[in-house]
């Protein structure tokens, strides 16, 4: 969390600079990284140093990537309040870029890059597309949803269908309904591996 927050804050500062001024030098990005570095929550100095170097290398790679193909950044850290039936969902979108025929929503990830996205992975960006199309004035035309993996600066993109959007709305309403009834029935699956109670839950699936 500490590392992810550091990189998010660094990129927010740097891309705001890109929006307001001519293309900044690499030193500006690395200076922001030093300013934004969160020094807490690392188990030891060795791990902290390892992550600090890893973040620097990642940002240098991203800078080279952006220099080769400068992004057309439209909005950064854009908050939204979305109504789904009687439910209010609040969130914040990392970055929205202009495309020739619409916009691209980009979310940064500091975890391991993926080669394929399951529905559980896609939901966050489908939510952002709903927000862009229903909360913004004027509504934005979303053509691409992208996860940018900062570990190796790879990207994984997809387009959400109307069916995806309806599926997500149904899940949101069903989840809130279950919460209101205090229905916490086990829903085992891939996410068991990340659950704090996996070692004592009789329903947990083996990872």
C-alpha positions as CSV (number, residue, x, y, z in Angstrom):
1,X,0.0,0.0,0.0
2,X,2.8,2.4,0.9
3,X,4.6,1.8,-2.4
4,X,1.5,2.0,-4.5
5,X,0.4,5.3,-2.8
6,X,3.9,6.7,-3.5
7,X,3.8,5.9,-7.2
8,X,0.2,7.2,-7.6
9,X,1.0,10.5,-5.9
10,X,4.2,10.9,-7.9
11,X,2.5,10.3,-11.3
12,X,-0.4,12.6,-10.3
13,X,2.1,15.5,-9.6
14,X,4.1,14.8,-12.7
15,X,1.2,14.6,-15.1
16,X,-0.3,17.8,-13.7
17,X,3.0,19.4,-14.6
18,X,2.7,17.9,-18.1
19,X,-0.8,19.5,-18.4
20,X,0.4,22.9,-17.4
21,X,3.9,23.3,-18.9
22,X,6.1,22.0,-21.7
23,X,7.4,18.4,-21.3
24,X,9.3,18.3,-18.0
25,X,12.7,16.6,-17.7
26,X,13.2,13.2,-16.1
27,X,14.7,15.0,-13.0
28,X,11.3,16.5,-12.3
29,X,9.7,13.1,-12.2
30,X,12.4,11.7,-9.9
31,X,12.3,14.8,-7.7
32,X,8.5,14.2,-7.3
33,X,9.2,10.6,-6.4
34,X,11.5,11.7,-3.6
35,X,9.0,14.2,-2.3
36,X,6.1,11.6,-2.4
37,X,8.0,8.7,-1.0
38,X,6.2,7.3,2.0
39,X,8.8,5.9,4.4
40,X,6.5,3.8,6.5
41,X,5.1,0.2,6.7
42,X,8.2,-1.5,5.3
43,X,9.3,-4.5,7.4
44,X,13.0,-3.6,7.3
45,X,15.5,-1.3,5.7
46,X,16.5,-3.8,3.0
47,X,13.0,-4.2,1.7
48,X,12.5,-0.4,1.8
49,X,15.7,0.1,-0.3
50,X,14.7,-2.6,-2.7
51,X,11.3,-1.0,-3.3
52,X,12.7,2.5,-3.6
53,X,15.1,1.4,-6.3
54,X,12.3,-0.7,-8.0
55,X,10.1,2.4,-8.1
56,X,12.8,4.6,-9.5
57,X,13.5,2.1,-12.3
58,X,9.8,1.8,-13.1
59,X,9.4,5.6,-13.4
60,X,12.4,5.9,-15.6
61,X,11.0,3.3,-17.9
62,X,7.6,5.0,-17.9
63,X,9.2,8.3,-18.7
64,X,11.0,6.9,-21.7
65,X,7.7,5.3,-22.8
66,X,5.8,8.6,-22.5
67,X,8.6,10.5,-24.2
68,X,8.3,8.2,-27.2
69,X,4.6,8.5,-27.3
70,X,3.4,11.6,-25.2
71,X,0.0,11.0,-23.6
72,X,-2.9,13.3,-24.2
73,X,-4.0,13.6,-20.6
74,X,-7.4,15.0,-20.1
75,X,-8.2,14.5,-16.4
76,X,-6.4,13.3,-13.3
77,X,-7.7,11.8,-10.1
78,X,-11.2,12.6,-11.1
79,X,-13.8,11.9,-8.4
80,X,-17.3,10.8,-9.1
81,X,-20.6,9.9,-7.4
82,X,-22.6,7.3,-9.3
83,X,-26.2,6.3,-8.6
84,X,-27.1,2.7,-9.3
85,X,-30.8,2.3,-8.4
86,X,-31.0,3.5,-4.8
87,X,-27.3,2.9,-4.2
88,X,-24.7,5.7,-4.3
89,X,-21.2,4.7,-5.3
90,X,-18.2,7.1,-4.9
91,X,-14.8,6.7,-6.4
92,X,-11.9,8.3,-8.1
93,X,-10.4,7.6,-11.5
94,X,-6.5,7.7,-11.8
95,X,-6.3,9.1,-15.3
96,X,-8.4,9.8,-18.4
97,X,-6.6,10.4,-21.8
98,X,-8.0,11.8,-25.0
99,X,-8.1,9.5,-28.0
100,X,-9.0,10.5,-31.6
101,X,-12.4,8.9,-31.2
102,X,-13.2,9.1,-27.5
103,X,-11.3,8.6,-24.2
104,X,-9.2,6.0,-22.5
105,X,-9.5,5.3,-18.8
106,X,-6.3,4.3,-17.2
107,X,-5.8,2.7,-13.7
108,X,-2.3,2.1,-12.3
109,X,-1.4,-1.2,-10.7
110,X,1.7,-1.9,-8.7
111,X,1.1,-5.6,-8.4
112,X,2.3,-8.3,-10.8
113,X,1.3,-7.8,-14.4
114,X,-1.4,-10.0,-15.8
115,X,-1.8,-11.6,-19.2
116,X,-5.5,-12.1,-19.0
117,X,-8.3,-10.4,-17.0
118,X,-11.1,-12.3,-15.2
119,X,-14.4,-10.6,-14.5
120,X,-13.2,-9.8,-11.0
121,X,-10.3,-7.8,-12.5
122,X,-12.5,-6.0,-15.0
123,X,-15.1,-4.7,-12.6
124,X,-13.2,-1.7,-11.3
125,X,-12.7,-0.3,-14.8
126,X,-16.3,-1.1,-15.9
127,X,-17.4,0.9,-12.9
128,X,-15.3,3.8,-14.1
129,X,-16.8,3.6,-17.5
130,X,-20.3,3.8,-16.0
131,X,-19.2,6.9,-14.1
132,X,-17.7,8.5,-17.2
133,X,-20.8,7.9,-19.2
134,X,-23.4,8.8,-16.6
135,X,-21.8,11.3,-14.2
136,X,-19.8,13.6,-16.4
137,X,-21.3,16.6,-18.1
138,X,-21.1,16.2,-21.0
139,X,-20.9,12.4,-20.9
140,X,-17.6,10.9,-22.0
141,X,-17.4,8.4,-24.8
142,X,-15.2,5.6,-23.5
143,X,-13.4,3.6,-26.1
144,X,-10.7,1.8,-24.1
145,X,-10.2,0.7,-20.5
146,X,-6.6,0.0,-19.5
147,X,-4.7,-1.3,-16.5
148,X,-1.1,0.0,-16.6
149,X,1.2,-2.3,-14.6
150,X,4.0,-0.1,-13.2
151,X,6.2,-3.1,-12.4
152,X,7.2,-3.5,-16.1
153,X,5.1,-0.7,-17.7
154,X,3.0,-3.2,-19.6
155,X,-0.7,-2.5,-20.4
156,X,-3.8,-4.6,-20.6
157,X,-6.8,-3.0,-22.3
158,X,-10.3,-4.1,-23.0
159,X,-13.7,-2.6,-23.9
160,X,-16.8,-3.0,-21.7
161,X,-20.0,-4.1,-23.3
162,X,-23.6,-3.0,-22.3
163,X,-24.0,-6.5,-20.9
164,X,-20.9,-6.0,-18.7
165,X,-22.3,-2.7,-17.4
166,X,-25.7,-4.3,-16.5
167,X,-23.9,-7.2,-14.8
168,X,-22.0,-4.9,-12.6
169,X,-25.1,-2.9,-11.7
170,X,-26.8,-6.1,-10.7
171,X,-23.9,-7.1,-8.6
172,X,-23.8,-3.8,-6.8
173,X,-27.5,-3.9,-6.0
174,X,-27.3,-7.6,-4.9
175,X,-24.2,-6.9,-2.6
176,X,-25.9,-3.9,-0.9
177,X,-29.1,-5.9,-0.5
178,X,-27.1,-8.7,1.2
179,X,-25.3,-6.2,3.5
180,X,-28.6,-4.7,4.5
181,X,-29.9,-8.2,5.5
182,X,-26.6,-9.0,7.2
183,X,-26.2,-11.9,4.8
184,X,-22.6,-12.8,4.9
185,X,-22.8,-16.2,3.3
186,X,-19.4,-17.5,2.1
187,X,-18.6,-16.9,-1.6
188,X,-15.4,-19.0,-2.1
189,X,-13.3,-18.5,-5.2
190,X,-10.0,-17.1,-6.4
191,X,-10.2,-14.3,-3.9
192,X,-9.8,-16.7,-1.0
193,X,-6.1,-16.5,-1.3
194,X,-6.2,-12.8,-0.2
195,X,-8.6,-13.3,2.7
196,X,-7.4,-12.8,6.2
197,X,-9.5,-15.7,7.4
198,X,-8.6,-18.3,4.8
199,X,-6.7,-20.4,7.3
200,X,-9.8,-20.8,9.6
201,X,-12.6,-20.7,7.1
202,X,-14.2,-24.1,6.3
203,X,-15.3,-22.8,2.9
204,X,-11.9,-21.4,1.7
205,X,-10.7,-22.7,-1.6
206,X,-7.1,-23.8,-1.8
207,X,-4.9,-21.4,-3.7
